[in-house]
Amino acid sequence: MALEDGEIGWFSPDPRGIIPLEADGFHMPHGLKRVLKKNPFEIRLNTAFEAVMRACARRAETWISEEIIRSYRDLHLLGYAHSVECWQGKELVGGLYGVALGGAFFGESMFHTVTDASKVALVRLVEWMRLRGYTLLDIQWTTPHLKTFGAVDIPRVDYLQRLAAALQQPCEFS
């Protein structure tokens, strides 16, 4: 994360936030189920990676600096960083990005300019991860928003065990 002084900081919180991918762990808010039935967005993967990052950075306080954008853009070009995007026509209206390694996806940030777009991106990410055999969705820190999806904090020792197992899985994001 870019710190106020311009330095890049590395954080490993204990406890660590994850969103369980199991059917009994991931929770979809009831109102969002109605939104999904209407299918209001076209979902795309990796078609506007940098635009998603820049949209995530557009807020009063952000940890996403130009150096972070360049670094993640390089990871994207190497096939490690990915975006899930919500489109309405030609307009990018929501999405998220993160890094995929083995059977783990490390969610970094999300944004929306249209109600529910980032939530739909998260649901589609979870569906995609399940389809591809992923087992770990790392969110670093839980927030009240992510708790509505079943996000939980787990002790570092448990996280490291899950991470080690996930990294051994031969999953392909795209």
Buried (B, 14 or more C-beta within 10 A) or exposed (E): BBEEEEEEEEEEEEBBBBBBBEEEBBBBEEEBEEBBEEEBBEBBBBEBBBEBBBBBBEEEEEBBBEEBBEEBBEBBEEEBBBBBBBBBEEEBBBBBBBBBBBBBBBBBBBBBBBEBBBBBBBBBBBBBBBEBEBBBBBBBEBEEEBBEBBBBBBEEEEBBEBBEBBEEBEBEBE
